[in-house]
């Protein structure tokens, strides 16, 4: 039997605990220049991403920090402080998928999530 010409591999799977139904998914390509550290932020919904080029220092809340490189995936839960998403000295370009409930615009708020 010959190998199929189409190969599917699961790279990562993220649970969207408590997520509402989504009406659409917005996909953004975002580039952060080398050495730029935008600071803590949070989103009004989940964000799933894939690093296309470069690398970034990534940290959610008080979880351990990681360095994400081209091909790595990430998940930013909605309404959680993203402590770091800081470009390294090579900069970073990534794709971000933002599932959007009906009637909601995806938003990012700089600073820590209010308690």
Backbone bond lengths (Angstrom), bond angles and torsions (degrees), N, CA, C in turn:
res aa  C-N    CA-C-N  psi(-1)  N-CA   C-N-CA  omega(-1)  CA-C   N-CA-C  phi
1 X - - - 1.450 - - 1.528 108.26 -
2 X 1.327 117.72 133.20 1.464 120.61 -179.39 1.527 110.52 -86.62
3 X 1.322 113.79 156.67 1.464 120.61 179.55 1.530 109.69 -71.37
4 X 1.322 116.84 142.42 1.460 122.31 179.75 1.530 110.08 -64.47
5 X 1.345 117.46 142.48 1.462 119.56 178.22 1.535 112.95 -75.27
6 X 1.324 117.36 -8.95 1.459 121.67 177.80 1.521 108.21 -115.97
7 X 1.305 116.45 122.74 1.459 121.62 179.83 1.519 109.39 -113.78
8 X 1.333 117.66 132.32 1.465 122.46 176.80 1.525 107.93 -121.03
9 X 1.314 115.20 127.20 1.458 121.46 178.40 1.517 109.06 -131.56
10 X 1.314 116.37 129.83 1.455 120.22 175.04 1.519 107.76 -75.48
11 X 1.313 116.92 121.28 1.460 122.23 179.97 1.518 110.30 -85.42
12 X 1.339 116.73 -41.27 1.452 121.93 -179.50 1.515 108.00 -162.60
13 X 1.312 117.53 158.64 1.462 122.72 175.43 1.520 108.01 -136.50
14 X 1.320 116.53 133.63 1.453 121.44 -178.29 1.519 108.71 -123.65
15 X 1.325 117.17 132.20 1.453 121.36 174.65 1.508 108.74 -84.85
16 X 1.320 116.65 134.21 1.454 121.97 178.43 1.523 107.66 -105.32
17 X 1.324 115.75 71.23 1.462 122.34 -176.28 1.527 110.70 -55.26
18 X 1.317 116.10 128.17 1.452 121.34 176.59 1.513 114.64 69.99
19 X 1.319 118.10 12.50 1.462 120.69 -177.06 1.527 110.83 -71.39
20 X 1.326 116.37 140.84 1.467 120.21 176.18 1.527 110.01 -76.20
21 X 1.318 117.59 176.36 1.466 121.25 172.67 1.519 107.82 -69.17
22 X 1.303 115.02 146.86 1.453 119.34 -178.94 1.518 110.26 -109.85
23 X 1.322 115.81 136.84 1.457 121.38 178.72 1.526 110.65 -89.43
24 X 1.330 116.56 -27.40 1.459 120.96 -179.04 1.520 109.83 -158.24
25 X 1.309 114.70 170.33 1.466 121.16 174.25 1.520 106.90 -130.55
26 X 1.325 115.89 121.12 1.462 121.63 176.74 1.528 107.34 -92.16
27 X 1.333 116.32 134.17 1.461 121.30 177.91 1.527 107.80 -114.77
28 X 1.325 115.76 127.17 1.464 121.23 -179.84 1.520 109.73 -121.99
29 X 1.332 116.57 142.71 1.467 121.87 168.83 1.519 105.17 -104.06
30 X 1.332 115.85 122.95 1.464 121.37 -174.57 1.526 108.59 -123.35
31 X 1.316 116.01 134.60 1.462 121.74 176.42 1.520 108.19 -120.74
32 X 1.326 115.48 131.73 1.467 122.28 175.55 1.522 106.62 -118.15
33 X 1.313 116.34 125.81 1.464 121.62 -177.29 1.535 111.44 -63.79
34 X 1.307 115.34 156.31 1.469 122.55 -179.34 1.524 111.14 -51.50
35 X 1.325 115.16 131.62 1.454 121.92 174.06 1.516 115.95 76.27
36 X 1.336 118.44 2.41 1.466 120.40 -179.57 1.527 109.57 -80.22
37 X 1.330 115.74 129.27 1.467 123.00 179.69 1.525 107.72 -119.25
38 X 1.344 117.81 90.73 1.467 120.95 -174.98 1.532 114.57 -62.80
39 X 1.314 117.87 -23.75 1.463 120.59 -179.64 1.516 112.20 97.51
40 X 1.314 114.84 175.33 1.462 121.52 -178.25 1.525 110.12 -61.17
41 X 1.341 115.18 147.63 1.451 121.22 177.84 1.518 109.54 -157.71
42 X 1.330 116.40 171.82 1.463 121.47 174.76 1.523 108.86 -149.31
43 X 1.341 114.93 157.80 1.461 122.75 -177.53 1.524 109.97 -115.80
44 X 1.331 116.26 155.54 1.459 120.81 177.99 1.527 112.33 -87.39
45 X 1.305 117.00 18.92 1.459 123.74 176.47 1.516 108.35 -174.67
46 X 1.320 116.95 172.71 1.467 119.68 -178.17 1.524 112.13 -70.12
47 X 1.330 115.68 154.11 1.457 123.03 175.17 1.520 107.23 -131.18
48 X 1.327 115.99 130.09 1.455 121.64 174.83 1.517 106.56 -115.87
49 X 1.326 117.41 139.60 1.452 118.01 -173.81 1.508 114.55 -143.24
50 X 1.332 113.96 165.69 1.460 123.63 178.28 1.522 107.79 -139.39
51 X 1.330 116.21 123.25 1.467 120.66 176.85 1.528 107.79 -74.80
52 X 1.337 115.89 123.24 1.472 120.68 178.91 1.526 111.60 -90.11
53 X 1.333 116.30 -43.07 1.471 120.83 -176.83 1.515 108.92 -151.52
54 X 1.319 115.96 152.08 1.459 120.98 179.25 1.512 111.74 77.50
55 X 1.327 115.90 -154.63 1.464 120.18 -177.83 1.522 110.01 -157.27
56 X 1.337 114.80 163.44 1.455 121.70 -174.77 1.524 109.60 -147.22
57 X 1.337 116.23 145.20 1.465 121.52 169.92 1.523 106.20 -84.26
58 X 1.338 117.88 125.10 1.465 122.73 -172.42 1.521 110.17 -126.26
59 X 1.339 115.85 131.77 1.465 120.44 177.83 1.526 109.10 -152.93
60 X 1.328 115.76 131.27 1.465 122.61 175.04 1.518 107.46 -106.30
61 X 1.335 117.15 121.94 1.465 121.33 179.27 1.517 111.15 53.67
62 X 1.345 116.06 -129.99 1.465 121.66 -179.81 1.528 112.18 -99.22
63 X 1.345 116.92 10.53 1.468 119.93 177.67 1.524 109.74 -64.23
64 X 1.336 118.06 162.14 1.463 119.95 179.08 1.534 111.68 -60.60
65 X 1.318 115.24 144.44 1.463 121.71 177.31 1.525 108.94 -75.29
66 X 1.340 115.91 147.06 1.466 121.51 176.71 1.521 108.36 -133.44
67 X 1.318 116.07 157.08 1.458 121.09 170.85 1.525 105.98 -106.53
68 X 1.328 116.07 120.45 1.459 121.58 179.32 1.517 108.76 -100.64
69 X 1.338 115.92 136.42 1.458 122.34 -178.18 1.528 110.00 -123.72
70 X 1.321 116.43 173.00 1.462 121.67 -178.84 1.532 110.35 -48.42
71 X 1.329 115.61 129.23 1.461 122.31 -179.31 1.515 113.75 96.40
72 X 1.340 117.95 -16.40 1.473 120.94 179.16 1.519 110.45 -77.82
73 X 1.331 115.49 146.21 1.452 121.63 175.56 1.519 109.39 -106.42
74 X 1.339 116.47 160.24 1.460 119.93 177.09 1.525 109.82 -148.31
75 X 1.327 114.87 163.10 1.454 122.61 178.41 1.520 108.46 -135.57
76 X 1.326 115.43 127.53 1.456 121.75 174.27 1.525 106.42 -113.78
77 X 1.329 118.12 111.24 1.463 119.28 179.02 1.530 110.64 -64.51
78 X 1.314 116.93 148.52 1.451 120.66 174.27 1.519 109.69 -66.48
79 X 1.321 116.33 146.45 1.461 123.02 176.63 1.534 112.27 57.62
80 X 1.328 116.13 39.33 1.469 122.53 173.86 1.523 107.04 -131.82
81 X 1.314 117.07 141.97 1.464 120.30 179.34 1.524 109.67 -71.86
82 X 1.312 115.97 125.47 1.463 122.24 171.93 1.525 104.19 -93.70
83 X 1.314 115.24 101.29 1.458 121.54 -173.01 1.521 111.62 -64.91
84 X 1.339 115.92 -42.68 1.468 120.17 179.72 1.516 110.32 -138.59
85 X 1.307 115.64 134.57 1.456 124.45 163.70 1.516 103.67 -146.31
86 X 1.331 114.57 70.82 1.457 123.78 -169.09 1.521 110.65 -108.17
87 X 1.323 116.03 125.38 1.461 120.30 178.20 1.523 110.37 -63.13
88 X 1.319 115.87 141.34 1.460 120.71 173.59 1.530 107.78 -78.94
89 X 1.328 116.41 -171.78 1.463 120.06 -178.92 1.530 112.94 -71.50
90 X 1.347 118.04 -0.64 1.466 120.47 175.29 1.530 112.20 -106.24
91 X 1.334 117.72 -0.91 1.455 121.20 -177.15 1.525 110.48 73.62
92 X 1.329 116.47 179.00 1.465 120.49 -178.78 1.521 110.23 -152.55
93 X 1.319 116.04 142.92 1.455 123.45 169.11 1.513 106.43 -127.13
94 X 1.343 115.58 132.05 1.463 119.08 -178.37 1.514 110.55 -144.16
95 X 1.332 114.57 158.89 1.453 121.89 171.93 1.516 107.58 -100.21
96 X 1.333 115.97 138.01 1.466 121.38 178.03 1.524 108.20 -126.05
97 X 1.335 115.94 129.06 1.455 122.68 175.65 1.519 107.08 -103.81
98 X 1.327 116.34 124.37 1.463 122.32 -178.98 1.528 108.83 -117.37
99 X 1.340 117.91 100.51 1.466 120.00 175.42 1.523 108.71 -66.62
100 X 1.331 116.31 131.91 1.456 121.06 -171.61 1.532 110.55 -124.11
101 X 1.344 117.95 120.47 1.467 119.90 172.99 1.532 110.00 -68.54
102 X 1.306 116.88 157.60 1.459 122.03 178.65 1.527 110.45 -56.80
103 X 1.343 116.42 133.68 1.452 121.56 176.32 1.514 115.81 81.27
104 X 1.322 118.03 4.38 1.471 122.26 -178.52 1.526 109.22 -115.25
105 X 1.310 116.49 137.55 1.469 122.06 172.37 1.523 107.82 -99.84
106 X 1.329 118.87 132.57 1.455 118.96 176.92 1.524 110.21 -62.63
107 X 1.324 116.43 139.82 1.467 120.65 -178.17 1.521 110.11 -141.36
108 X 1.321 114.85 149.21 1.456 122.23 172.96 1.521 106.52 -120.23
109 X 1.341 115.70 136.09 1.456 121.60 178.73 1.513 107.80 -119.60
110 X 1.327 116.69 126.35 1.451 120.48 179.84 1.527 109.61 -76.39
111 X 1.331 114.88 147.88 1.462 121.48 -178.05 1.520 110.70 100.52
112 X 1.318 115.28 176.60 1.468 120.39 178.78 1.507 110.43 -79.22
113 X 1.323 115.65 150.59 1.455 121.81 177.03 1.526 109.03 -62.30
114 X 1.340 118.61 128.19 1.455 120.25 178.03 1.534 110.92 -60.68
115 X 1.288 116.17 145.15 1.478 119.51 -179.34 1.487 111.45 -93.04
